[in-house]
Amino acid sequence: MTVDNARQFIELLEHDTSLQTQFTIASPNNTEAIVDFASSKGYMFTKDDLVAALKSLPDSRIAQELRQRVR
């Protein structure tokens, strides 16, 4: 479980329209739900890893959306 895994998941989510659709349907609206969704796709990381990854990534539509859901 690392920040790198969280970063990789976010980057994949930014570029993979199929994963974006699945994410929209699942509609994870909090940190735990996002971590659970990522876990179901094979990306293992903690809530703290997700928060750290979001702080280190440049602004993008997906990053901004995730930041709002993590609050």
C-alpha positions in Angstrom: 0.0 0.0 0.0 1.7 3.1 -1.2 1.2 6.6 -2.4 2.6 5.4 -5.8 -0.3 2.9 -6.1 -2.8 5.7 -5.4 -1.1 7.9 -7.9 -1.2 5.2 -10.5 -4.9 4.6 -9.9 -5.7 8.3 -10.3 -3.6 8.6 -13.5 -5.4 5.5 -14.9 -8.7 7.0 -14.0 -7.8 10.2 -15.8 -7.1 8.4 -19.1 -9.3 5.3 -19.1 -12.8 6.1 -20.2 -14.1 2.6 -19.3 -12.8 3.0 -15.7 -14.3 6.5 -15.6 -17.7 5.1 -16.5 -17.4 2.4 -13.8 -16.3 5.0 -11.3 -19.3 7.2 -12.2 -21.7 4.3 -11.9 -20.2 3.2 -8.5 -20.3 6.9 -7.4 -17.9 6.6 -4.4 -18.6 9.7 -2.4 -16.0 9.5 0.3 -12.4 8.5 0.9 -13.2 5.0 2.1 -15.5 4.3 -0.9 -12.8 5.5 -3.3 -10.2 3.3 -1.7 -12.7 0.3 -1.8 -13.4 1.0 -5.5 -9.7 1.2 -6.3 -9.1 -2.0 -4.4 -11.7 -3.8 -6.5 -9.6 -2.8 -9.5 -6.4 -4.2 -8.0 -5.0 -0.9 -6.6 -4.2 -1.3 -2.9 -3.6 1.8 -0.9 -4.8 3.5 2.3 -6.9 6.6 2.8 -3.7 8.5 3.8 -2.0 7.3 0.6 -4.9 8.7 -1.4 -4.8 12.0 0.3 -1.0 12.3 -0.2 -1.2 11.3 -3.9 -3.9 14.0 -4.5 -1.7 16.6 -2.8 1.2 15.7 -5.1 -0.7 15.6 -8.4 -1.2 18.6 -10.7 -4.7 19.9 -11.2 -7.0 17.9 -13.5 -10.7 17.3 -13.7 -10.3 13.9 -12.1 -8.0 15.1 -9.4 -10.3 18.0 -8.5 -13.3 15.7 -8.4 -11.5 13.3 -6.1 -10.3 16.1 -3.9 -13.9 17.2 -3.4 -15.0 13.7 -2.5 -12.1 13.2 0.0 -13.0 16.2 2.1 
